[in-house]
Amino acid sequence: MEQMLAARLHVPSRTLRIEEVAKPEPGPGQVLVKVEAAGVCLSDVHLIDGTLTPLLLPGDTVTLGHEVSGTIAETGPGVTRWTPGQRVVLYAGEVRDGVTHTRGVDYDGGWAEYALSAEDALVELPDTIPFDQGAIIPDSVSTPWGAITATGAVRPAEAVGVWGAGGLGVHAVQLLRAVGACPIVAVDPNPTARERALARGADLALDPADPALRERIGAATGGAGLAAAFDFAGVPAVRAQALSVLAPKGRLVLVGLTDQPLTVADGTRFSYLQQQILGHYGSDMPVALPQLLALVRGGRLDFSGSISGELPLARAAEAVERLESKAGDPIRLILRP
């Protein structure tokens, strides 16, 4: 049986190992993709450090990687819509029996030489978009896109705040600019992240520790406050701060994941102002991915500046360590099998 390399996480011990495993074979309705690029996400870091645990994984070991692009290598029985050699981007998950399973979490992902996919859980990658940019769109771009356009329903000229200008938040700034939000306020303790947010289209970039933060947001919004605020950090203090500068009928959208309690300090004020708190997870892939690929292909969006470095698959642990330690403040690191 043909073998391949894969970066496998043993969940009980949180151990990441590069292993030789059997190259998968596509079953009915499946395709086998030769992986060209796979993104390294903070969610991968959290799976390794124990902050996140797979809920639907059948065994105790999984190949990580939910941001994946490549070419069709083989098609399984009954598959007619794909042919070998086509360039593709894989969805970050699949719906099975009405339940969303996340790639690289609940089933084997793309930190490998080859990855399996259901035939309807991938989309063609235009020739004009490089594999590295294509790979990061599912999740690091599509998650903020879904949060902005669907869950948060941001309208043109609405004042919006983004807390956490890292891998997802910096893309949120770009996407908010594309949909016409104004002003866009980025909040991050890291000076590099704030500079990056301004370069990507933020009108104002603030340190959360700035004692004048509320006044500065008030001045930027004509005293109205933010129509929508997005928490990409998953930090309780961020949520409290965002609520404090939210406009009447404003929406706080929770994108960053945390197991900490959600607290509304003044429930009466919250209800009187008819504010909302909305949970967000992932995106509607069949809608979001084609939209984003069309915007990149049409020159409306460019994510070339988001690729902070590339490493071979064998150095996956190093990529994880770089992201965890924020060495060089990476947006997205790419693994190349």
Phi, psi and omega per residue, in radians:
M1 nan 2.386 -3.089
E2 -1.216 2.431 -3.105
Q3 -1.860 2.827 3.051
M4 -2.605 2.839 3.066
L5 -1.517 2.507 3.073
A6 -2.610 2.542 3.051
A7 -1.635 1.882 -2.980
R8 -1.927 2.338 3.082
L9 -1.781 2.096 2.988
H10 -1.476 1.870 -2.936
V11 -1.119 -0.804 -3.096
P12 -1.011 -0.662 -3.117
S13 -1.734 -0.059 -3.108
R14 0.947 0.739 -3.126
T15 -1.834 2.203 3.090
L16 -1.739 2.206 -3.129
R17 -2.322 2.505 2.965
I18 -1.516 2.067 -3.037
E19 -2.238 2.720 2.949
E20 -1.579 2.171 3.132
V21 -2.274 2.928 3.120
A22 -1.177 2.322 3.046
K23 -1.148 2.186 -3.062
P24 -1.201 2.710 3.076
E25 -2.005 2.339 -3.098
P26 -1.255 2.288 3.073
G27 -1.569 -2.976 3.114
P28 -1.012 2.287 3.120
G29 1.335 0.193 -3.131
Q30 -2.063 2.780 2.987
V31 -2.229 2.655 3.034
L32 -1.833 2.230 -3.093
V33 -1.932 2.265 2.981
K34 -1.397 2.003 -3.037
V35 -1.257 2.265 3.069
E36 -1.824 -0.586 -3.132
A37 -2.681 2.473 3.107
A38 -2.441 2.242 -3.110
G39 -1.378 2.647 3.059
V40 -1.888 2.079 -2.987
C41 -1.999 2.740 3.085
L42 -1.069 -0.480 3.065
S43 -1.092 -0.621 3.080
D44 -1.122 -0.735 3.079
V45 -1.025 -0.766 -3.095
H46 -1.212 -0.528 3.042
L47 -1.162 -0.670 -3.112
I48 -1.302 -0.665 -3.094
D49 -1.474 -0.077 3.053
G50 1.659 -0.028 3.124
T51 -1.185 -0.607 3.084
L52 -2.001 2.520 3.093
T53 -2.302 2.301 3.099
P54 -1.037 2.379 -3.135
L55 -1.644 -0.481 -2.957
L56 -2.063 0.131 -3.109
L57 -1.185 2.198 -3.080
P58 -1.230 -0.518 3.138
G59 -1.967 -2.604 3.131
D60 -2.054 0.091 -3.104
T61 -2.358 2.445 -3.111
V62 -2.502 2.514 2.972
T63 -1.381 2.126 -3.086
L64 -1.277 3.036 3.003
G65 1.901 1.841 3.140
H66 -2.008 0.034 3.070
E67 -2.010 1.769 -2.881
V68 -2.424 2.334 2.976
S69 -2.292 2.784 3.141
G70 3.077 -2.719 3.124
T71 -2.221 2.593 3.097
I72 -1.131 2.181 3.114
A73 -1.721 -0.780 -3.128
E74 -2.580 2.709 3.044
T75 -2.077 2.527 3.132
G76 -1.451 3.045 -3.141
P77 -0.974 2.352 3.069
G78 1.490 -0.086 -3.120
V79 -1.520 2.117 -3.105
T80 -2.093 -0.284 -3.031
R81 -1.433 -0.217 -3.108
W82 -2.142 2.569 3.058
T83 -2.281 2.586 -3.139
P84 -0.927 2.434 3.121
G85 1.734 -0.291 3.128
Q86 -1.173 2.431 3.097
R87 -1.452 2.327 -3.046
V88 -2.470 2.782 2.934
V89 -2.071 2.320 -3.126
L90 -1.558 2.490 3.001
Y91 -1.075 2.687 3.114
A92 -1.380 -0.007 3.121
G93 -2.976 3.041 3.118
E94 -2.389 2.538 3.040
V95 -1.590 2.112 3.131
R96 -2.159 2.073 -3.101
D97 0.917 0.722 3.067
G98 1.418 0.012 -3.103
V99 -2.031 2.335 3.136
T100 -1.385 2.149 3.028
H101 -1.850 2.271 -3.102
T102 -1.611 2.263 3.106
R103 -1.074 2.429 3.109
G104 1.299 0.097 3.089
V105 -2.242 -1.049 -3.109
D106 -1.661 -0.239 3.030
Y107 -2.695 2.908 -2.982
D108 -1.063 2.346 -3.090
G109 -1.819 -2.653 -2.917
G110 -1.851 0.202 3.006
W111 -1.420 1.135 -3.041
A112 -2.814 2.970 3.114
E113 -1.277 -0.513 3.126
Y114 -2.413 2.652 3.108
A115 -2.448 2.461 3.070
L116 -1.526 2.618 3.040
S117 -2.585 2.561 2.933
A118 -1.106 2.575 -3.037
E119 -1.113 -0.360 -3.138
D120 -1.807 0.246 -3.113
A121 -2.017 0.633 3.070
L122 -2.707 2.865 -3.083
V123 -2.436 2.636 -3.111
E124 -1.198 2.430 3.105
L125 -1.737 2.064 -3.138
P126 -1.009 2.575 -3.126
D127 -1.020 -0.478 -3.065
T128 -1.373 -0.166 -3.115
I129 -1.852 2.096 -3.135
P130 -1.094 2.728 -3.132
F131 -1.024 -0.671 -3.075
D132 -1.135 -0.762 3.103
Q133 -1.172 -0.685 3.121
G134 -1.064 -0.704 -3.064
A135 -1.072 -0.665 -3.007
I136 -1.448 -0.161 -3.089
I137 -1.134 -0.788 3.047
P138 -1.198 1.973 -3.134
D139 1.742 -1.328 -2.963
S140 -1.157 -0.356 3.037
V141 -1.924 -0.768 -3.045
S142 -1.244 -0.520 3.118
T143 -1.150 -0.889 3.053
P144 -1.102 -0.588 3.097
W145 -1.050 -0.818 3.093
G146 -1.111 -0.688 3.129
A147 -1.103 -0.681 -3.075
I148 -1.367 -0.848 -2.982
T149 -1.525 -0.526 -3.078
A150 -1.825 -1.202 -3.056
T151 -1.111 -0.872 -3.112
G152 -1.456 -0.305 3.104
A153 0.780 0.924 -3.099
V154 -1.234 2.316 3.125
R155 -1.796 2.742 3.082
P156 -0.981 2.491 3.108
A157 1.235 0.158 3.019
E158 -1.394 2.487 3.072
A159 -1.387 2.258 -3.028
V160 -2.359 2.488 3.061
G161 -2.033 2.493 3.112
V162 -2.154 1.990 3.078
W163 -1.700 2.057 -3.094
G164 1.686 1.709 -3.081
A165 -1.816 0.775 3.098
G166 -1.531 -2.506 -3.033
G167 -0.978 -0.708 3.113
L168 -1.577 -0.723 -3.051
G169 -1.112 -0.647 -3.133
V170 -1.186 -0.568 3.052
H171 -1.258 -0.608 3.089
A172 -1.024 -0.723 3.114
V173 -1.043 -0.830 3.125
Q174 -1.021 -0.784 -3.080
L175 -1.238 -0.648 3.085
L176 -1.101 -0.671 3.076
R177 -1.084 -0.713 -3.111
A178 -1.152 -0.581 -3.119
V179 -1.599 0.021 3.009
G180 1.581 0.296 3.066
A181 -1.120 2.524 -3.124
C182 -2.891 2.239 -0.121
P183 -1.372 2.835 3.056
I184 -1.906 2.102 -3.122
V185 -1.942 2.130 3.072
A186 -1.791 2.415 -3.136
V187 -2.230 2.099 -3.111
D188 -2.781 2.414 3.135
P189 -1.261 -0.293 -3.069
N190 -1.543 2.083 -3.129
P191 -1.025 -0.644 3.116
T192 -1.101 -0.748 3.127
A193 -1.108 -0.673 3.125
R194 -1.154 -0.747 3.111
E195 -1.077 -0.718 -3.129
R196 -1.134 -0.707 3.123
A197 -1.086 -0.723 3.107
L198 -1.127 -0.695 3.134
A199 -1.154 -0.496 -3.123
R200 -1.566 -0.051 3.041
G201 2.200 0.037 3.073
A202 -1.193 2.519 3.109
D203 -1.508 -0.420 -3.077
L204 -2.614 2.386 3.094
A205 -2.258 2.098 -2.998
L206 -2.120 2.631 2.989
D207 -1.471 2.275 3.136
P208 -1.049 -0.367 3.131
A209 -1.473 -0.060 -3.139
D210 -1.119 2.046 -3.113
P211 -1.116 -0.327 -3.132
A212 -1.702 0.270 -3.059
L213 -1.004 -0.838 -3.108
R214 -1.076 -0.741 -3.134
E215 -1.139 -0.694 -3.100
R216 -1.211 -0.650 3.066
I217 -1.208 -0.675 3.073
G218 -1.040 -0.767 -3.141
A219 -1.151 -0.675 -3.106
A220 -1.230 -0.416 -3.071
T221 -1.917 0.273 -3.134
G222 1.085 0.520 3.110
G223 1.464 -0.077 -3.041
A224 -1.383 -0.517 -3.008
G225 1.555 -3.098 -3.040
L226 -1.577 2.290 3.070
A227 -1.220 -0.559 3.108
A228 -2.547 2.470 3.078
A229 -2.283 2.417 -3.100
F230 -2.075 2.166 3.063
D231 -1.689 1.845 3.066
F232 -1.702 -0.029 -3.075
A233 -1.597 -0.509 -3.089
G234 1.171 0.758 -3.078
V235 -2.184 2.228 -3.106
P236 -0.949 -0.691 -3.130
A237 -1.110 -0.584 3.108
V238 -1.120 -0.748 -3.081
R239 -1.151 -0.686 3.102
A240 -1.134 -0.752 -3.128
Q241 -1.148 -0.742 3.137
A242 -1.099 -0.732 3.113
L243 -1.070 -0.571 -3.074
S244 -1.231 -0.313 -3.117
V245 -2.045 0.293 -3.127
L246 -1.456 2.455 3.117
A247 -1.298 2.857 2.962
P248 -0.945 2.384 -3.066
K249 1.112 0.288 3.120
G250 -1.267 2.731 -3.124
R251 -1.988 2.288 2.958
L252 -1.825 2.080 -3.098
V253 -1.857 2.134 -3.085
L254 -1.668 1.892 -3.124
V255 -1.871 -0.791 3.081
G256 -1.121 2.416 -3.058
L257 -1.652 2.394 3.065
T258 -2.624 2.619 3.068
D259 -1.658 0.170 -3.132
Q260 -1.446 2.665 -3.128
P261 -1.127 2.641 3.057
L262 -1.715 2.199 -3.066
T263 -2.174 2.317 2.980
V264 -1.900 1.919 -3.000
A265 -1.119 -0.727 -3.104
D266 -2.124 1.578 -3.095
G267 -1.116 -0.595 3.137
T268 -1.132 -0.814 3.130
R269 -1.077 -0.758 -3.124
F270 -1.025 -0.798 -3.135
S271 -1.239 -0.732 -3.140
Y272 -1.030 -0.701 -3.133
L273 -1.457 -0.017 3.100
Q274 0.927 0.767 3.132
Q275 -1.455 2.897 -3.099
Q276 -2.326 2.560 2.994
I277 -2.095 2.181 -3.027
L278 -2.161 2.250 3.063
G279 -1.469 2.471 3.131
H280 -2.334 2.458 3.094
Y281 -2.530 2.172 3.039
G282 1.091 -2.484 3.128
S283 -2.827 2.907 3.060
D284 -1.414 1.578 -2.980
M285 -0.914 -0.819 -3.097
P286 -1.073 -0.396 3.095
V287 -1.611 -0.893 -2.980
A288 -1.177 -0.806 -3.050
L289 -1.076 -0.874 3.107
P290 -1.076 -0.644 3.101
Q291 -1.056 -0.845 -3.072
L292 -1.199 -0.701 3.106
L293 -1.112 -0.648 3.100
A294 -1.146 -0.679 3.135
L295 -1.198 -0.649 3.085
V296 -1.206 -0.818 -3.134
R297 -1.059 -0.621 -3.119
G298 -1.455 0.055 3.079
G299 1.410 0.166 3.130
R300 -1.416 -0.472 -3.129
L301 -2.316 2.559 3.125
D302 -2.469 2.095 -3.106
F303 -1.927 0.302 -3.141
S304 -1.056 -0.576 3.137
G305 -1.294 -0.082 -3.111
S306 -1.571 -0.193 -3.132
I307 -1.536 1.830 -3.030
S308 -1.552 -0.156 3.135
G309 2.904 2.780 3.114
E310 -2.235 2.436 3.109
L311 -2.339 2.645 3.038
P312 -1.191 2.716 -3.115
L313 -0.936 -0.633 -3.108
A314 -1.066 -0.343 -3.137
R315 -1.822 0.523 -3.130
A316 -1.007 -0.714 -3.124
A317 -1.089 -0.632 3.104
E318 -1.161 -0.699 3.106
A319 -1.087 -0.742 3.113
V320 -1.074 -0.775 -3.121
E321 -1.113 -0.703 3.131
R322 -1.112 -0.692 3.138
L323 -1.231 -0.706 -3.112
E324 -1.151 -0.710 -3.105
S325 -1.516 -0.085 -3.102
K326 1.037 0.514 3.131
A327 -1.102 2.024 -3.101
G328 1.386 0.124 -3.141
D329 0.850 1.022 -3.097
P330 -1.238 2.566 2.964
I331 -1.512 -1.042 3.084
R332 -2.461 2.281 2.990
L333 -1.765 2.550 -3.077
I334 -2.037 2.348 2.998
L335 -1.708 2.363 3.114
R336 -2.028 1.888 -3.138
P337 -1.058 nan nan
